[in-house]
Amino acid sequence: MQRFLTPTDIGELQKALEDAHAVKASPYADQTLGKNKTLLLIFFNASLRTRLSTQRAAMNLGMNVIVLDVNKDSWKLETETGVIMDSDKPEHIKEAVPVMGQYCDIIGVRSFAKFESKEEDYSESIINQFINYSGVPVISLESATRHPLQAFADIITIEENKTTERPKVVLTWAPHPRALPQAVPNSFVEWMKEADVDLTITHPEGYELAPEFMEGVNFEADQNIAFKNADFIYAKNWASYNSYGKILTKDLSWTVTEEKMALTNNAKFMHCLPVRRNMIVSDKVIESENSLVIPQAANRVVSAQVVLQRMLQVIAEEEDF
C-alpha cells in the first residue's frame, strides 16, 4: 500500500477489520517490522488524537517517529505552482517534500481545507504533492476532503459494539460556532458505504455533502424521524458544500439531547472529538453509558497501526526483492 486516503486504498474491508482485531489483541506482535524504519508526521494544522494515536501506533511497531509542525518548526512553505516567491514563504513544497522523503520511510500529512476555493480544496493539492513527490508511502492524517484514519476507527468501533447484524447508523449534522471542513463526514459516509450497515444522513437544508459522497445514501430531512430505531448516532458539524465554507445556521434544535436519543433503539453515541458540549451534544448524552467517544478515540491507534503495518510489509517485501 503506497497511499492511504480512501477505503479503496486499504482493500477488502473485512480483511482490514480482521487485521484490526489482531492488532488489538496483540499490539506488539510486529515490533520487529518497524525496526530501523522512520515515520515522519507533518502537521499543517493542530492535532491531539491524530498525533498521539499515530505516534503510539508507530511505536507499537518499533518505528522511530519525527514530528514536524510546519507552522512552527520549519520554513513557511509555498504550495502554489507558478507563483513569484516574493512573500514570507521562502521554500516551495516541490523541493521540501522530496527532501522530507529522504529522511523517512513513511510520511503522514495533516492539512485541512482552507475554504478559500472549493476547487482547490477538493483537488487535494497538498496531500497529492506529497504522494507525487515524496517517493515514500503517504498516509492522510486528515486532508481537505477526507479523514480516513478516523473513519476506519469508526467502523472498528461500530463492529465492536453492534447488537444486530446490520445496524442502523445515523450521521447527523449538529450546530457549531465555526465553519468546519467536510472531511470527517465525507470519509464516514464513504467508509460506511463499504460496510454492512443501514446508513441515514440528516441535516438542515443547504448542508448536503459533495455529490460523490451523497450518491446512493438515504437522506432524511427530519432529524427526529431519522433517529427512530437507530442503533448508532454519529454527530458532526460541517460547513456548507454548495455555499462553500459558509455557516447557514446555528440552530440548537439540532443538538443531540436525551430526548432525541430516546427516539432510538437505545443507540450508542459517537463523535470524533473535540466536541462542543451543549451545541453538538448535551452533557448527559456524552457522559452516558451509551457514549462511545473514548473507546472510539482509542481505536485511532488500531486504525493507524493496521495502515502502518501494511505499508511496512510492502517496504519489507521490496527490500527482500
N, C-alpha and C positions, 0 to 999 in steps of 0.2 A: 504494500500500500504506500503510494508516494504522496498522497494528499488526503486530508480529511476535512470535508466541507459539507457533504450531503450523505444521506443514507446509502446511496449507490456506492459510495467510496468504501464502505465497510463490508459490502457484500451481503450474503444471506443473513437476515436479521436474527433468525432463530439460532444460528450458529454463534452469532455475536453475543446473544443472551446466555447461551451455554458457557461461552468463554468468561462472561461477566460473573456467572455463578461460580466458576472455578477460581477466578481471581479473588472473589470474596471469601471463599472457603480457605484459600491458601495464598495470601497476598505476597509472600516472599519466596514462592516456589521457583521463580525465574530470575533471581538476583544476579546470576552469572551472565544473563542475556545482555544486561546493560553495562557490564564491566568495561571500563575504559571508553565508554561512549558518553557524549555530552549533549544535553538538551539545552537549547537557547530559547528563552521566553522573552518575546518582545512585546512591550505594552505601550500602545499609543493612548490608552485610556485606563482609568483606575480599575482596580480589581481587589477582591477579597477571596471569595470561594475559588474562582478560576486559578488564581496564582497559587494559593496554598494547596489546593487539591491536585493540581498538575505537578507541582514540585514533589508532593508526597508520593504520587504515583511513580514518578521517575526514580525517586529514592528507593521505593519498594523493589524496583527492577535493577538496582545497583548503579544507576546513572549519576554522572555529575550534572549539576544544573547551574546555568548562568542566567541571571535575570537582568534585563535592561529596560528601564523606563525611559523611553525616547524623549519625553518632555523634561527630564531632569538630569539624565546621565550621559547624554551624547549630544553631538551637533544636531541642530534642528534639520529635519530632512525635507527637501523639496520633492514632492510626489508627482507634480505635473510634468508633462513632456513638452518640449519646445519653448519653455519659458526662458527669459533672460534672468539669470540668477543674481539679481542685484538687491535682494531683500535680506532678511535676517536668517535665511536658510542657506548655509554655506556648502552643504553636501547633498548630492542627489541620490535618491533611493536606488537608482540603477547601478551606482557604484557601491553604495552601502550594503545592499542585500547580498551580492556575491562575496563581499568581504566577510560578512557575517557567516555565510555558508562555509568559509574556510576554517572557522573556529568551532564548528559543532557538527553533529551528525543528524540532528532533527531540530527544526525550528517551529515554535508555536507563536502565533501572531494574534494580538487582540487590537482591533481597530473598528470603532463604532461608525455608524452613519453620521455624516456631518449635517445633513438636512439642508445643504446649500443647493444640491441638484439631485433630483430623483435619478436621472440617467447616470450620473457619476456614481452614486451610491450603489445602484443596482447593477452596475458593471463590475463591482467588486475590484476596483483598480488597485487598492493597496495589497490585499492578500494575493491577488493574481500576479503582482510583480514579484512577490516572494516565491510563489510557485514557479514562475518563469525564469527567475534569475539566480535563485539561491544555490541550486544544484544539489539540494538535500530535501528529504521529505518534509512537508509542511502541514501543521495542524492548525485549524481555526480555533482560536480561543474566544471567539465571537468576532464576526465580521460585520460589515454594514448591513447585511440582509439575513444572516443565519447565525445560530449558536448551537452547533451540532453536539458538543460535549454535554450541554445541558439537556438537550432533547433525548440523547441516549440514556443519560442518567434518569430522566423522567420515565422512560419505558421500563428500565430496570425496576424502578420504584413501583410502578403500576403492576408489573408482573409479580412482584413480591407480595403485594397487598390485595390483589383482586380476589373476590369471593365467588365470582361467576366466570364461566369460560370466556365469554365475550362481553366485557363490562361496557357500560355507557359512560363515556368520558366527555365532559363539557368544558370547553375553553371559553371563559367569559371575560370580556373587557371589563375593566374597573377604572374608576377615576384616579387621576394623579395630577399634581400641580405643575409638572414639567412635561415637555414633549419627549417621549421615549421612542427608540427605534422599533421596527417591526421584527427584529432578528429572532427574539425568543418565540413569539407566536408563529412566525414563518416556519422555523425549524420544528416546533412542536407539532404543527399540522402536517408537515412533510413526513415526519417520522411516524406519526400516528396512522397515516395512510398506509404505511408498510406493516403496521401491527394489526393484530386481530381484535380491534375494538370498534365500538359504535360511537363515532365522533360527531359532536354537535358544536357549532360555534354560535355564540350570541354576543351581540354588540349593538350600540346605537347606530342610527343611520349615519353614513359617511365614514365608518371605520372598517370597511371591507379591506381585507388584505389584497396583495397583488393577485391578479387573475390566476397565475400559475400555481398559487397556493390554495386559492379558494375553489378551484375546479374540482367538482365531484364531492364536495363537502356539504353535509347537511347544515343549513343555517336557520336559526330561529330568532326572530327579532324580539320576542317577548322573553326576557330573562327568566321569569317565573315558570313559564311553560318549558323552557329549555332545561331547567333544573329538575323537573319532575322525573323521578325514578333514576336519577343519575347515581353512578357508583363512585365517580371521581369528579371533583370540581377543581379546575385549574384556573386561577385568577391571574390576570396580567393586564397591564395597561400598554397601549401603543398609540402613537400619533397616527393621524390620517395618512393613508397612502394616496388617495386621489387628490386631496388638498394637502399636498405633500408636507409632512412635518408639522402640520397645524394641530392645535388643540381645539376641537369643535365643541366640547362640553366637559364640565367637571361635575356632572350630575351625580350626587351622592346616593341617589336611589339605586345605583348600580353596585354599591358596596356590598360585599358578601357578608351577610349577617346570619345570626342564629335562625331567624325567621326564614331566610332564603334556604339555608341548609336543611331546615325541617321539611322542605318540599322533596328532598332527595331520598334515595334508598340508603339512608344512613351513610352518605357519601364521605369519602376521605377528601380533605382539603389539601391542595398543592399550590406552591408558589416558588419561583426560582430564587427569591431573595436578592437584594434587600427589599423589604416591603414597607409601604407607608400604612401604618396601622390606622384604622378607622377612616381610611379612604379606600384602599384596596380591600381590606378585610377588617372585621371587628376584632377587638381584643379576645373576646370569648371564643370566637371561631379558631383563631390561630393558636390559642392556648388550649384548645380542647383535645381530648384523647384521639380525635379523628384527624388531627393535623399531622401531616407528613413532612413538613418543611425541613425538619432537622435530618431525618433519615434520607430524604431526597437530596439534601446538600452533601451528606456523607457519601452517597452514591456517585458524586462527582469524581471521587478518587478512583472508583471502579471503572467508570466510563473512560477516563483518561488512561488508566493502566491498560485496558484492553487495546486501545488505539496504539499506544506506545509499544506495547508488546508485539503487535502485528508489524509495525514499522521496523522494529529491531530484528524481527525474524527475517524480513526481506533483506535487510542490510547484511545479516549473518550469512544468508544464502548467497548473496552477491560476492561477499568476501571469500567464501569457500570456493565459488566458481572461478 
